[in-house]
Amino acid sequence: MSAENTQAKKRTFSTPPETEEQEPVWTYRGYRLKASEFVTAMVHLFRAEVQRANVWRQRLDTTTNWAVVSTGAVLSLAFSQPDSHHSVIILNMFLVTWFLLTESRRYRYYELWSYRIRLMETDFYAAMLVPPFHPSPEWAESLAENLLSPSFPISNWEAFGRRLRRNYLFIYLILGVSWLAKNWLFPVPPVNMSGYWERAAIGSIRGEIVLGLVALSYGVLALIAVATVGMTKATGEVLPRFGEEGGHEFHQKRESDGGLRPPLLPHHRRKQMLAIIVTDRAKPVADRIMTDLRRGVTSMPGMGMYTGQERSILICALTVTEVHNLKVAVAREDPQAFVIVSPAQEVLGRGFTPLAGRS
């Protein structure tokens, strides 16, 4: 190989010298955070959220273990002593139900941390692996909104139904079969159904009523388990499969910026706001908003709201996490501007909910 080709190859694979200082991505009280430092901060946040999710996952296992241990202890007591009353099994059903309610509440907290982890996995880290290496803005706003105003990604019903189907249906099944067997076998099998009804009685409550209440309770549990199957907002315990088989398209591109769209974006709509800005420097303020926030601005002539002078009114739709940046952008160009920010019922169009297909 010639010397010229060798030198050309070295120039091809060598790292180009830095011609200018790296642009900061975040500033605070004089500190300038560069892109590498931003990635480091995101790594630490990811590790912290994983640790917190693991702690709550262990708490889920704790309540399940309590239910299993109490069920085993009660069944051992009921079948080892023929004279023990069958009501101890029914009492254990109530105790297991309490464990289930506690676990479903803990599961909602687990899903809160797991949801943040999935947002970072599907768009921050995945965007590093798939060109054009540019995450879409939805994941950052969703993560920021969840950090500023934490909200459970799943409902009480979904958490209850999911934990019921995963673990507690089997415990209830064992308790139900054991209760029927206890009444039938101990101390000796009854000669007819009348004897069985007498054994199923609890105090003054007749056996038929007790059996009906138990059957009704199991029917309600089965109904909840079936009715909550279609609720699929949970992201942590069972991760959806990507691709055509799982119903998710991983390499879905955004039409506006070409970035990746996270397959596990929140099903709820981010809080949308409407800002009205009264200023006599309409063009500089509008340019600053479009540059810093990348949001469209509509201008309309109007009368000043507090001075009587003729001023321009700017209207800008944005999300709750962009309100602070809007205030900063307006203050830079016109500190005397008058700004009103109010919640918007629904915003349709580019950058928000698509207008196509809406009636």
TINUDO-539354 format. One record per atom (N, C-alpha, C, O): z, y negated, x negated. Coordinates in steps of 0.1 Angstrom, whole numbers, plus 5000, padded with zeros to 4 digits. Example, Ala and Ser with C-alpha at 12.3 -4.5 7.8 and 13.67 -1.06 7.14 Angstrom:
<rs>
507850574868507850454877507850334868508550334858507150224872507150114863507950004871508049894866
</rs>
This chain:
<rs>
500050124991500050005000500049884991500749874981499249784994499149664986500349574987501149584997500549484977501649394977501649304989502649264995500349254993500249165004500749225017501349165025500249355019500749425031502249445032502849435042502849475020504249495019504949365023505949365031504549245018505149125021504949085036505849035042503749125041503549095055504449175064505049125074504649295060505649385068507049335068507749335078507449285056508749225055508949105063509949085070507849025064507948905072508048945087508648875095507349055091507349095105508649135110509049105121509449215102510649275106511949185102513049225105511649085095512849005091513248915102512448875111514548875102515048785112514648645110514948595099514048575119513648435117514848345115515848365121514748255106515848165104516148075116515248045123517448035117517847955129517447815126517947745116516547765134516047625131516847525138516847405135517647565148518447465155519747535160519847665161520747465163522047515167521947585180521247535189522647695182522647765194523147685206524247625204522447685217522847605228524147665235524147785237525147575237526347635244526047665258525347595265526747765263526547805277527747755286527647765298528847715279530047675287530847585279531047605267531347475284532147375277533447355285533347355298534547325278535747305285536647225275537047285265536947105278537947025270537547025255538347035246536247005253535746995239535347125233534747125223535747235239535347365234533847395238533547375250533147455230531747485233531547635231531647695220531347705242531147845242529747885241528947855249529347965230528048005228527748135235528648195241526448175235526048295242526748415237527248505246526948435224527648555219529148555223529648655226529748435224531148425228531248455243532248505248530248415251530248445265530148595268530848645276529348665260529248805261530548875258530948965264531248825247532548875244533548855255534348945258533548735261534448715272534148805284535048855290532848835287532548925298532949065294533349145303532849105282533349245278534849255280535249355285535549155277537049155279537349165294538249235298536649085302536849085316536449225322537249275330535449285317535049415321536149525318536449605327536649515306537749605302538949585311539649685314539349465314540449435322540349485336541249545342539149465342538849515355538849675356539349735365538349735345538349885345539849935344540150025351540649865336542049905335542749885348543549975352542549775355543149755368542649855378543549905386541449885378540949985388541550125385541850195394541650155372542350285369543750295374544150395378544450185373545850185377545950205392546750285397545050145400545050165414544550295418544850355428543650355410543150495413544250595411544350685418545150565401546350655399547250645411547950745415547350525416548250505428547650585440548450635449546350595441545750675452546150815450546550885460546050865438546451005436547951035439548351145443548750935437550250945439550450975454551251065457549850895463550150925477549551055482550151125490548451095476547851225479548851335475549051435482549351325463550351425458551551425466552051535469552051315471553151315480552851395493553751475498551651375498551351455511551251605508551651675516550651645497550551785493551951845491552251955496552751775484554151835480554951845493555651945495554951735501555751745514555251855523556051925530553951875524553351975532553752115527554152205535553652135514554152265508555552295511555952405513556452195509557852215511558152245526558952335528557552175535557752195549557352335553557952405561556152375549555652515552556452625546556752725553556952595534557852695528559152715537559652825539559652595541560852605549560652665563561452745568559452635569559152685582558952835582559352905592558252895572557953035572558953125565558953245567559753065557560753145550561953165558562753265556562253085568563353105577562853115591562353025597562853235597562353265610562953175621562353145631564253135619564953055630564652905629565052835637563952865619563652725618562652675629561752755633562952555634562152505645560752455640560652405630559752475649558452435646558252285645557252235640559152205650559052065651559052005637558551885635559552075627559452025613558052005608557751915601557152095613555752075610555151955616554351885610555551925629555051805636555551675629554851585627556851685625557451575617556651545604556451435600556251655598555451635585554151575588553551505580553551605600552251545604552451395604551551315599553551345610553751205610553951145596553451035593554651225588554851175574553451165566553251075559552651265568551351265562550451155567549751095559550551125580549851005585550350875579549450785576551650865576552150745569551550735555551150625551551550855548550950855535549450815536548950735527548750855546547350825547547150675549546250605544547950615558547950465560548150385547547550295544549150435540549550375527548350385517548050285510547750505517546650525507545450445511544750395502545150435524543950355528544150205524543150135520545350155525545650015521545450005506544849905501545950095498545750095483544250115480543850055470543550185488542150215485541350085486540350065479541749995495541049865496541249785484540349715479542449785478542649715466541849775454541249705446541749905454540949975444539549935445538849915435539049925457537649885459537349745455536249705451538349655456538249515452537949515437537049435433538749585429538449585414537149665411536449615402536949775418535749855415534449775418533449795412534549695429533349615433532949515421531749505418533949455415533649365404533049445392532149395386533549565390533049645379531549675381530749665372531249715393529849755397528949635396527749645392529449515399528549395398528249375383527049345380529149385374528849365360528049475355527149455346528249605359527449715354525949705359525049725351525749675371524449685377523549565373522249575373524149455370523249335367523449275353522549235347524749265349524949205336524549305324523749265316525149425325524849525314523449585316522749605306523049615328521749675331520649575327519549615323520849445329519849345326519649335311518549295307520649385303520449385288519449495284518849495274519349595293518549715289517149715295516249775290516949635305515649635312515049495311515649395315513849475305513249345304513049285318512849365328513049155320513049055309514449005305514548895300515449095306516749065301517348935307517948855300517148925320517548805327518248835340517548875349519548835341520248875353519948775364519848655361519948815376519648725387520948645390522048695387520848525396522048445398522948495409524148455409522548595418523448635428524648705423525748685428524448785412525648865407526748765402527948795404526348665395527248575389528048495400529248475399527248455410527948375421528848475429529948435433528348595431529248685439530548715431531548725437530348745418531548765410532448645409533648665410531948525408532748405407533448385420534648345420532748405431533348385444534448485446535548455452534248605442535348715444536548685435537648715438536348625423537448585414538148465420539448465419537448365426538148245431538748275444539948235447538148355453538648385466538548535469537648575475539448615463539348755465539348805479540248755487538548895483538448945496538049095495537349135486538649175504538349315503536949345507536449295517536249425499534849455502534649555514533549565520535649625517535549725528536649695538537649635535536449745550537449725561538449835561538449935554539549805570540549905571540050045576540450145572539150035586538550155592537750235582537950355581536950165573536250245563537150305553536950425549538150235549539150295539539850415545540050515538540350395558541050505564540150625566540550735563538950605571538050715573537650785561537550905560537350715550536950775537538050855531537750975527539250805531540350885525540651005534541051115529540550985547540751105557539751215554540151325553538451175552537451285550537551345536537351465535537951265526538051315513539151415511539051515504540351385516541551465513542351515525542751625526542551425534543651445544543151535556544051595562541851555558541451645568541851785565542251865574541851825552542251955548543751975550544152085554544451875547545951885549546251895564547151975567545651815572545851825587545451965592546052015601544352015587543852145591544952255588545252345596545452245576546452345572547752335581548352435585548152205583549352185592549052235606549952295612547852205611547652255625547652405626548252455636546952475617546952615618548352675616548652775622549052615607550452665604551352645616552152725619551152535623551952505635551652615646552552665652550352645648550052745658550552885654551052955662550452915641550953045636552453055637552953155640553152945634554552945635555052975649555953055651554452915659554752935673554453075678555053135686553353135672552953265677553553385670553853485676553953375657554453485650555953495649556453605647556653385649558053385647558853355659558453265667559953425662560453545653559553665656559453755646559053685668558053795671556953735680557253645687555753795680554753745688555153755703555753855707554753655711555153655725554253755733553153795729554853805744554153905752553053835761552053905765553153705764552153635772552153495769552953445760551253415775551153275772552353195777552653085771553053245787554253165792555253165781555953065779555453275774556353275762555953175751556753115745554653165749554153075739554352935743554752855734554152895756554452765760555952725758556352615755556852825761558252805759558552775745559452685742557952845735558252825721557652685716558252625708556552645722555952515718556752395723556452285719557652415732558452305738559352245727559852315718559552115728560452035720561451965729561151865735562652025729563651965738563251975753562952085758563251865759562851865774561351845776560951845787560651835765559151815766558551955767558852035758557851975777557252115779556152145768555552055762555952275766555052315756553652275758552952245749553252275771551852235774551652085770550552055765552652005772552551865769552451845753551651765748553351915746553351905732551951955726551451885717551452065731550152115726549052015730548151995721549151945741548151845745548151725736547151675732549451685732549551565724549051595709548351515703549351715705548851755692547351765692546651715682546751825702545251835703544651695704543651665698545351605711544751465713544851395699543851325695545951415691546051355678544951405669544351325662544651525669543551585661542251535665541351515657542051515678540751465683540551325679539451285675541551245679541451105674541051095660540251025655541751185652541451185637540051235635539351175626539551335642538151375640537151275645536151255638537551195655536651085660536550975649535450925647537650945643537650835633536850885621536050805615537051015617536351065606534751065608534051035598534351095620532951095623532350945625531250915620533150865631532650725634532550645622531750545622533350675611533250585599532350645589532350595577531550745592530650805582529550705578529250695566529150625588528050525585528550405577527650325573529750385575530250275568530150305553530950395548529250235546529050275532529150155523528350135514530050065525530249955516531149985504531149905495531750095504532650135493531750165481530650225482532150125469531350135457531950215446531350255437533250245447534050295436534150445436533850505425534550505447534850655446533650735444533650825436532550705452531350785451530150685449529850605458529550685437528550585434527250635440526850745439526450535447525150575452524150615441524250555430523350705444522250735435521150635435520850585446520450615424519450515424518050595425517950715423517050515429515750575430515450605445516150575454514350675447513850705460514750795467514950795479515350895460516250995466517450935472517950975483518050835465519250765469519050645478520050595484517850605480517550495489517750365482517750255489517950355469518050225462516950215451516650315445516350105450515350085440515950005429516349885431516150065417516849995406516149885400516649785396514849905398514049805391513449705401512249665399514149665410513649565420513749425414514849385409512649345414512649215408512749105419512349125430513449005415513448885423512148815423511548795412511648765434510448695434510548555428509548505422511748495428511848355423512048345408511348265402512848435402513148425388512848545380512948545368512348655386511948775379513048855373512848945366514248825377515448895372515649025380515049055390516649095376517049215383517949185395518749095395517749255406518549235417519549355418519149465418520949325418521849435418521749515430521749465441521749645429521649735441522849735449522849775460523949685443525249685451525749545453526949525452524849455457525249325461526049335473525949425481527049235475527849245487527049235500526049165501527449315510526749315522527049185530526349145539528249125527528548995534527748885527527448885515527548775535526848665530527848565523528848545528527448515511528248425505528448295513527548265521529548225511529848105519528847995515528647965503528147945525527147845523527647715528528347695538527247615520527747475523526547385524525447415520526747265530525747165531526347035526527446985530525746975516526246845510525346725514524146735513525946625518525346495521525746395511526946365510524846335504525146235493524546105497523346095499525346005497524945865500524945785486526045775481523845745482523745685468522545585468521645595475522745485459521545395456520845435444519945365439521145555438520345605427519845745431520245845425519045745441518645875447517845965437518146075436516845905431516045985422516746045410516646165408517545965403518346025392519346135396519446235390519946105408520946205413520146335417520646445414519046325424518246435428517746515416517746635416517246445406516746515394517946585387517746695383519046525387520246595380520646715388520946825382520646715401520946835409519946945407520347055405518646905407517647005406517647065392517247185390518046995382518047045368519347125366519247235360520447075370521747145367522047265376522447365372521747245389522047345399520847425403521047535409519647385400518447455405518347465420517947565425518747355427518747355441517847245446517747135439517147265457516247165462517047055469518147075474516546935469517246815475516246745484515046725480516646715496515846635505516346495506517646475508515446395506515846255506515446195519514346225524516246105524515946035536516545895536517645875531515845795540516445655540517545645550517445705561518445555547519545535556520345405553520045345543521345375561522245265558523445315552523945425555524045235543525245275536526345295546526545225556527145395543528245435552529445355550530345345559529645285539530845215536530645075531531545005529529345035528529144905522528144825531528044705529527444885540526444815548525144795541524244745547525044835528523844815521522844935524523345045528521544905522520645005525520645105513520445065502520845235516520945335506520145455510519645465521520045555501519345675504520345785507521445785501520045875515520845995518520146115513519046145517520846195505520346325500521046435506522246435509520346535510520846655516520546775507519446795503521546855504521446975495522247085501523447075504521547205502522247325506522647405494521847415484523847455494524347525482525447625486525747635498525947695477527047795479528347745475528347635468529447805479530747755476531047745461531747655457530447835453530747825439530047715432530247695420529047655439528347545433528847405436528247305432529847405444530347265449530847185437530547065436531647255428532147175417531047125408531147005404530047205405528947155397528147045404527646955397528147045417527446935424528246805422527646705420529546815424530346695422530146635408530046515406530146725398529946675384528646615382528446515376527546675388526246625386526046485392525446395387526646475404526546345411527346235404526846125402528446275399529346175392528646125379528946015375527846205373527246165360526246055363526045965354525546065374524445965376524945845385524445735383525845875394526345765402527745785406528045855416528745735398530145755401530545695415531645725420529745595420530145525432529445595444529545545456528845715443528245785454529245835464530445855460528845855476529645905487529146045490528046065494530046145489529646285490530446355501531646335502529746415510530346495521529946645520528746665519530846735519530546875517531146945529532346935531530347015537530847085549530247225550529147245544530947315556530347455558529147455566529047375576528247545563526947555570527047695578527447795572526547685590526547815598525647915592525948035591524447875589523447965583522347885576521847785581522047925564520947865556519947965553520148075548518647935557517548025555516547965546516347835546515948045538514847995529515048035515515948125512514347985506514348025492515647995486516247885487516248095479517548085473518648125482519848145477518348155495519348195504518848315512518048395506519248335524518648445532517248415535516848315539516348525532514948505535514648465549515248515558513648375551513348325565512448425572512348435584511648505564510748605570511448705578512448755574510948735590511548835598512648785607513248865615513048655606514048605614513548545627512448495627514248575638513748525651514448395654514148335665
</rs>
